[in-house]
C-alpha cells in the first residue's frame, strides 16, 4: 500500500532460521506463497482448518501491504500414507476400501467438503488449487532428474538418500530434536531418514491409482508432490511455504531435500536453497477430550460447530485471538465468548454504517481524521509484527468504540482492517449470527412470540406467568437471557 499509515515493514518468523525476518520478495512487488493442503480422505477437523485461516491471514496481509499475491494450495488425492513417518498404506486407498468406493469418488467428496469449510470460514480462494493426480507425469520427470545423484532403488521403490544434500533436517533441528527417527524402517535403506520418492505396487497387487515409471508401476511419495507442484506453479525459489507445525518435523525437511537436489544441493545458510525463502508454521489447536484426531472416529468438524448453533466465523475469530505460533486450546465456552465478541463487532459496525450520509462513501475517507489514521497505523504495526492478529483485533474494537467522529471515517477504516481479518463485518447482520442448532425443534417465530408475550406479562407485573413462559421455553431448549446488554435475549442450547 502507498498509505503513510501502513508503512511498517512486514516481519515474519522463519522456521528455517528460527528468527523474525523482514519480508523481502524474490520478485519485486510480488508475493508467491505455497500452502500444504489437505489429503482428501476424510473431513477436515477444526484443527486442520486453523492452518488455512492462518495462511489466509498471511495472504490478506501481503495484499494489504501492496504485493501482487499468488497463493497456491494443493489437494493431495494420492500418495499420502497413514502417518507423516512415511509408513503404512495410502490413506486414500484405505478409505476407499472401507467405504467400498473408488478413490476418485472419495477424493471428490472430501475435496468438496473441504472447500465448503473454506467458504464458511471466509477464506479467500487461492490463485490456484493444485491437485496431485494432475501432476504425476511432472513428478516422474522431477524424480528422473534427481535419481542418479540422490536416489537408489529397493524392491519397494525409489528412495532419496538424505546424505547427498547439505544440512538435511535443519528445519526440524533433527540433530538436536526428536522427530526424524519416526520414519519407517525399511530393510536396505542407507540412512534411517531416507524416504520414498516412488512406491512400487507390490507384486500380485493392483492399486486403484497407479502409474508406469522407470522404477516400476506404482505411485509417487507424498513429499514429492509438494516439491513438484510448488516449483511448477511458483518457480524456485518462491517466497513463503506454509503448513502446520507437524509438517516441520518430517514432510517439510523432505521437501527441502528434494528441492535442494533439484536446484543446487547447496547448504541452507542461504534459505533460498530450500526452495522457499521463508518457511512458516502454525501451532496446534488442542482439545482436551481427545476429539481432535480423526482416528477417534468422532472428531470436531466445522459442521458440528454449526449444528450446535455457532456461526463458523466465531471459530475464525477464535483462531485470530491467539498468535498463529501459539498453541490454541478449544473449548465450547471459548467459542461462545468468541461468538459474543463477534456479535459486538458486527453490531458496532452496523451502528456506524447506519449513520452514513449516503451509500457512495470514498474508501479513503478514514484518512480525513487523525484518530482513524492513527488507529490504522497501529493496526498495521500489529499485523506487520508477524501477524499479531490478537493486537489487531483490539485496535479494531477501539475503532468501533469511537465517539463523535464522522461515521464514514470509522466505517471505511474498520472495513479496511477487515480486509485482513476476514470477519465479514460489511455483510453480516446481527440476525446472521444466530444459527439454529440442528437438534432444535421449536421455531424462531414461536420463540419470538413467546418472548414478546413474556415481556407483556412482566410489564403487567405478572411475574408468575412470565416465569411459566420462561420455563416452557427452557423445556424446549431455549435459554432466555434477561438483561443481555447486547440484546440477544435468547439462545438455543
N, C-alpha and C positions, 0 to 999 in steps of 0.2 A: 504494500500500500504506500501511497505517497503522503498520507496524512502525517503531520508532525507529531500527532498524539500516539502514533503506533509505530514508532521507530526504534523500540528496544530490540537489540539483537536477539535472535532466536537461539537459545541454548538448549541442547538436548543431551540426555545421558546415553553415552555409547557403551553398550555392554562389552564390546570387544576391548576397549581401552580402560573401562571402569572409571570414566570421568565425564564431567559435563564438557561439551564442546560447542562452540559457535557453529551454527549450520552454515556451511559454505557449499553451494550446489556444484555438482560436477559440470553441469551445463548452465551457463549464465541465464538467470531468470526462470529456470525450470526446477521442478522437484519430481523425481521419479522414485516411486515407493512400491515395494512388493510386500504383501502380507500373506503369510501361510494361512490358507483357508481350511475348510472342514473336509474330513473324509466322510462322504455321504452314505454311511452305512446305518445310521440311526439318527434320531432327532438330536439337535444340539441342546445341551443343557445351558442354564443361565451363566455358568462359569465360562463355558466356551464363548458365549456372546459378549462377555466382558472384553475379550481380545478385540472384537470388531468395533465396539464402542470406542475403545482406546485408539484403534487405527483410524476411525472416523474423525475423532477429535484432532488427531495429528494432521490428517489431510485437510480438515477445515482450517486449522491453524496455518498451515502452509499457504492455503488460498488467501486467508486473511492477510498474510504477510506479502501477498502480491505475486507469489510464484505460480507459474503455469503447472498445474498438478497433473501427473499421470500416475494413477494408482491402479495396481493390478492385484487381484485376489484370485487364488487358484481354487479349483474344485478337484479334490482327489477322488477319483472314481475307480482306481485300480492301484494295487501295489502297496497299500499301507497295511502293515502286519498288525497283529493283535496288541503289540505294545511298541513303545519307542525304542526298545532294545534290539530291533532288527530280528525279532523272533516270532514264531507262530505262523498260523495261516493268515491269508489275506482277509481283512475284516469284511470286505465286500463279498467275497466268496462264502465266508462263514454265515453272514446274514442271509444271503440268497438261499443257502441250503436250509437254514432254519425256517425261512418263510416259503420255501418251495416256489420261488420266483426267480426270474432271470436277474443277473447282476445289473443289467441295463435298466430294468424296471425299478430295482431297489435304488439305484443311483438317482434316477429321475424323481422318484417320490421324495426322497430325503433332501435332494437339492431344492425342490420347490418349497419344502417345509423350512429349510434354512433361509431361503430368500424371503419367505413370509415374515420370519423373525427380523430379518434385516429391515424390511419396510416398517414393521411395527415399532422398531426402536429408532426410526428416523435416521438410519444410517444411509449416507449418500451412496449412490451407485458408483462403483469404481469405473475407470475408463475401460477396463477390460476384465471379464471373468475368463480365466484360462482353465480349460477342462483337460485333465491329464490325458485321457484317451485320444484327444485331438493332436497330441504331440509325441506319440510313441515313435514315429519314424525319426523325428528330430532327436529323441532320446538315444535311439540306436546309433545315430551318426555321432552324437556327442560322446557316447561310450567308446565307439571305434577310434575317435580322435585321441583319447587318453589311455586306451587299453595297453598299448605297447610299453609305455614308460611307467604306468602307475597301477596296473591291474594284473591279476593272474586268475587262471581258471581252475575250478574244482568241479567235482561231479555235480554239485548242487547249483553252480552258477559262476558268474564273473564277480570277483571281489576286488575291492580297492585296497591297495597297500598304503596304509597311512604313513609309513616311514619314508615315502617318496616325496612328501611335501614338508616344507618348513613350518614349525610352530603348530603342529596338529594339536587340537584340543585347547588352544589358548582361550577361546571364547568361554569354555566351560571351566577353565582353570584345572584341566584334567590332572596335572601333576600334583596339585595340592588339594583338590576337592574330589569327593567321590562322585561317580556318575558314569564314566566311560566303561567301567568294569561290568556294567549290566548288559553289554552287548552279547548277543547269542554266541555260545561256544560252538564252533563248527570244526570238526576234525580236518586238519590240513591248513588252517589259516596261519599265515605267517606271524601275525600280531593279534592279540586278543581284541583290539579295537577295529580291525579290518571289517568292512561292511559290504553288503551285496550291492552291486551295480545292476546285475541282471540275474533273475532267479529262473533256473530251468524248471520246466514242468517235469516232475518225477516220472520215470519210466512206467508205462502202463496207466498213467492218469491223463485226464484231459480237463483243462480249466475252461471256465466259461469265457474268460478274457485271456487270450494268449496270442503271441505274435512270433513270427520267424525272426531269428537273429543269427549273427555269426557264431554265437555261443549256444545255439540250440533254441528250440521253441520254448517260450516262457513269457515272463512279464518283467517290467522294469522294477528296480528297487525304489522305494518311496523317496529316498533322499535325492535320487537322480532327477525326479520330476521337477522339483522346485528350482534346481540349478538350470535346467533346460528352459523352463517356462519364463523365469525371471530374465535370463540372458536373452532369450529370443525376442521378448517384447520390449524390455527396457535397455538392453545392451549393458555390457560390463565396462567399467564399473557404473553402477547406478547409486542413488543417494542413500536410501534407507530401506532396511529389511526389518519387518516387524513379526512378532509372534508371541505366544505365551512363554512364560519363564521355563516351562517344562521342555520347550524346544532348545533352550540354551545349552542343555547338557549333552545331547546326542545328535538330534536332527540337524541343527544349525552348524555344529562343528563339522559334520559330514558334508553338508552343502558347501561349506567354505573350502574343505579339502578338494572337492570336485572342481570348484571354481578356480582354485589355485592351479590345479593340474591342467585345466582348460586354457587358462590365461598366461600363467607365468611361472608357477611353483615357488615364487619368492616369498619371503617371510612376511609376517603380519605386523611388523613395526609400522609399515605403511598400510593402514586399514583398507585402502582401495584394492589391495591384492586379494582380499576376501570375497570380492565380487560386489560388495556394497560398502560405502564409506562409513555408514553408521548402522549398528545393529541395536534394535530397541525391543524390550520385552516387558510385558505387563505381568504383574504378580497374580497369585491365585485368588479366586473367590472361595472362601471356606464356609462350610455349613456343618454345624456340629452333629446333626443327626445321621450324617453319612449318606445323604441323598444327592451328593454331587458327583457320583460315579455311575456311569451307565451300566457297569457290571452288576449294580444292585438290582437292576430290573425296573425299579421305580425311582426316577430321578427328577430333579427340578427343571422343568421346561418353562419357557416363557408362557406357553399356553396355559399351564397350570396357574400361573400368577393371574392371568386374565380371567380364568374360570373362577378364581376366588374373589374377583371384583377389583383387581388392581390394574390401573392403566399401565401399559408397557413403558410409557415414558417416565413413570415413577421409578422403574428399575434403572432406566438410563440415568436419571438424576442420582439415584443411589450410587451408581458407579462413579459419577462425577464428583461426589462428595469426598472421595478418597483419592489420593495421588495414585496414578496408574502403577507405580513401582511399589506401592504398599499393599500388603495383604488386606483384603476386604472381607469382613465377616457378614454373611447373610443371615437375617432374621426377619420374621414377619413383622415384628414391632418396628424394626428399622425401615422396612418397606413402607409401612403405614406412615411413619414420620416423613419419609421422602415424598409420599403422595400428598400429605398435608402441606409440605413446603412447596411442592409444585403448584398446588392449588392457590397458595398465597401469591405466587409469582404470576400465574395466569390471571387471577382477579386483579392484581395490581396493574398489570399491563393493560388489561381490559378497561380499567378505570381511566387510565391516561388516554387510551385510544378513543374513549367516549368523549373526551374533551377537545378532540382535534377540531380546528376550524373548518376543515373540509377533507376530502379524500385525497386530493392532489398535494401531498407533502413531500418536498425535496428530501432525498435520502441523506443529504449532508446538513440537515437542519441542526443536528447536535453540535455542530461547530460554532453556532451562534452564541452559546453560553459557556462561560469559563468553567462552571461547575461540571457540566456534562463533558467538556473537553478533558478536564482533569480526571474524571471517572473513567473515561475511555482509555486514557493513558495508563491509569492504574490497572485496568483490566488487561491491557496489552502487556504490561510488565509481568502480570501474573502468568498469563499463558506462554509468554516468551521465556519464562523461567521453568523449562522442562515441563510444560503443560500443567501448570498448577491450577487445575480446574476448581479445587476447593476454595482457593482465594478468589478466583474469578467469579464464582457464584455469589460470594458475599458482596463483591463490588456491584454486581447486577442488582442485588437486593437493595443496596444503598441507592442506586439509581431510581428504582421503583418507589422508594420511600421519600423522595424529594418533595419539597413543598414550594408553592408559589413560584413556579417556573413555567415557561412556555411548554405546553404539552407536546408540541411537535419535536422539541429538543429531546425530551425524555423518550418518546416513542421511537424516534429514529436511532437514538443511542442504544436503547435496550434491544431493538431489532438487530442492530449491528453486532452487539455482543452475542445474540442468539445464533448468528451465523456460525459461530464457533461451538457453542454449547449444544445446539441442535435440539432444543426443548420444544420447538413448535409454538412459541408464545404468540406468534402472529396469526395462527389458525385455530388454536384451541379456545374453547369456551368452558366456563365452569361446569356446565352440564356434561361435557365430553368426558370429564374425569370420573364421573360416577358410572362405573361399569357394573352391569347386573351379573352377580355370581351365577354360575351355571346351575347350581343346585336350588336357586330361589324359585318359588312357585307364585308368590304374591306379585301382583302387577304394580308398576310405579304409580299408575293412576289411583289405585286403591290406597297406596301408601300416602300419596299427596292429599287425597281427600280426607283420610283419617287424621293426618297431621293438622289440617285446617279445622276439622271438627274438634279436635283436642284443644286447639288454640281458643276456639269459641267457648268451650267448657271452662277453660282456665280463666277467660275474661269474665265469665259469669260466676267465678269462684266455686264452680262445681268440681272440686279437686278429686273427689272420689270417682266421678265419671271420667275425668281426664286420666286418672291412674288406670282405670279399666281399659281405656283405649290404648294406653302405653303398654299394658300387659298383653293385650291381644296382638299388638304389633310385635312385641318381643317373642311371643309364641310362634310367630311366623318368620322369625329370624331377622327382624328389623330392630336396630338399636336407635332409640330416639335420643338425640344429642342436645338436650336442653342447654341453652346458654352458649352454644357453639359460636365463638366470635367470628368465624368465617361464614356463618350462615348455612352450613352444610345440613343441619337439622336432623338428618338420619343417615344411617348406612346399613347395608345388608351384611349380616355376619356370615 
